[in-house]
Amino acid sequence: MKNGSYTVTISIPVKREQGFDAVANRISEWWGKDLEGTSARLDDVFTIHFGKTFGKFEIIECDPPKKIVWKCIDNYLDIFNDKTQWKGTRLIWEFSDAPGGASIQFTHDGLIPTIECYSDCIKGWDFYLKESLHGLLANGKGMPGIGIRANIEIDGQLYEGTMYAKEDAVPEFPPGQIWGDIKIRNGERVVSFFSISELNKDFNPTKIKGTYYFVIANRDSILIDLEKAVD
């Protein structure tokens, strides 16, 4: 887009009809599991939740299997100062035939470098489009979110995970995960923790000191590294 809005094109190994169907009808399989409403026809309205954060969208253009456009009619971005910065933006999906399958061009019209959430949001879109949506279409397995993807940098090493609000329903975490009670954060970047520990059957996020907690897969030295961020 001429205004510098975020745009990306992904190649998919299926026909564009299948790509359109995934975007229009299978949002909970690649973007967010907490979905209300319908999203496949003109004038449909749906809301997607990530904890306290949500976006409400109206289908303002629908031309299967070529194009579908979502307009954000309401939103709340809990972790940013400007909590409604998506409102009025448009999410434009265009589908084309391509050798070996099809391509999807996505533009978030209005998601521009001057708005507060830009750097965090484009990282999120990169993941959900290039990895989750592509994975759903390529091998039948997307990676939809419940919480908010986040990261923390310690001694030049970036650790990624998921940030959950203490009021969220607790997901089924696999064994070997650790979590931190977030003390300070900047958008989707964790700065410090009140404490960190390994997840166990007694985990109860309603008792944490902070508003959010951060969960990351366990691996060599990660617990030691994260302890450096306890303040």
Summary of the structure (lengths in Angstrom):
residues: 231
radius of gyration: 18.5
end to end distance: 43.0
largest distance: 53.5
contacts: 719
relative contact order: 0.15
helix: 19%
strand: 44%
